[in-house]
Amino acid sequence: MFFKEKEDDKKLYVDYLLKKYDKLGLNRKETAKEIGISLSQLDKLLRAGVGLPNYKRLGKSQKSRIVFPINEIADFLTLAA
């Protein structure tokens, strides 16, 4: 029963994020807003490598673009709730 509720919550988060942003991945600023932290805090957590949803780095340089898939954000928010 508990897992069914978590799956339902995840689906609600995914549907909400898809409707709001109309894309499958969010940038750093959008992700910070959705998980309720500042952009600078998100950057600190990225450097530390902990406490964030899984993400994809697009490119190999240090300043490559980072994208957070919405299903990973939904997982993170479901586990945090």
JOMOHU-V615906 format. One record per residue. N is the residue number from 1. SS is DSSP state (~ for helix, > for strand, _ for the rest). Layout:
n->(N,N)
ss->(SS,SS)
//
This chain:
n->(1,2,3,4,5,6,7,8,9,10,11,12,13,14,15,16,17,18,19,20,21,22,23,24,25,26,27,28,29,30,31,32,33,34,35,36,37,38,39,40,41,42,43,44,45,46,47,48,49,50,51,52,53,54,55,56,57,58,59,60,61,62,63,64,65,66,67,68,69,70,71,72,73,74,75,76,77,78,79,80,81)
ss->(_,~,~,~,~,~,~,~,~,~,~,~,~,~,~,~,~,~,~,~,~,_,_,_,>,>,_,~,~,~,~,~,~,~,~,_,_,_,~,~,~,~,~,~,~,~,~,~,_,_,_,_,_,_,_,>,>,>,_,_,_,_,_,_,>,>,>,>,>,~,~,~,~,~,~,~,~,~,~,~,_)
//
